[in-house]
Structure formats: structure tokens, C-alpha cells
């Protein structure tokens, strides 16, 4: 689990940097209420 945590933090940092760079270039927010997808309903395993 510790390996996954460190990899997830590294990937999240890379994604944040890319998002901020894109927002800086376009002048628009990438994440907004308009492009938010609500969580899908939980599937019940039978």
C-alpha cells in the first residue's frame, strides 16, 4: 500500500502541474461545475 500511495502522490502532482499550466495558457478553469460528473450509482453484487 505504501508504494501505491507514493505513486499516487507523484501522479497527482504531475496532473496538478499540467492543469495549472493549461489554465494559465487558456485563461479558463479546467475543473468546473459544468463538467462535473456525479458519482455513478453503486452496483450490487449478487
KATAUR-V617123 format. One record per backbone hydrogen bond with DSSP energy under -0.5 kcal/mol. NH is the residue of the N-H (numbers start at 0). CO is the residue of the C=O. If there is no record, write none. Layout:
# KATAUR-V617123
nh	co
NH	CO
NH	CO
This chain:
# KATAUR-V617123
nh	co
4	0
5	1
6	2
7	3
8	4
9	5
10	6
11	7
12	8
13	9
14	10
15	11
16	12
17	13
18	14
19	15
20	16
21	17
22	18
23	19
24	20
25	21
26	22
31	29
34	31
35	32
37	35
44	42
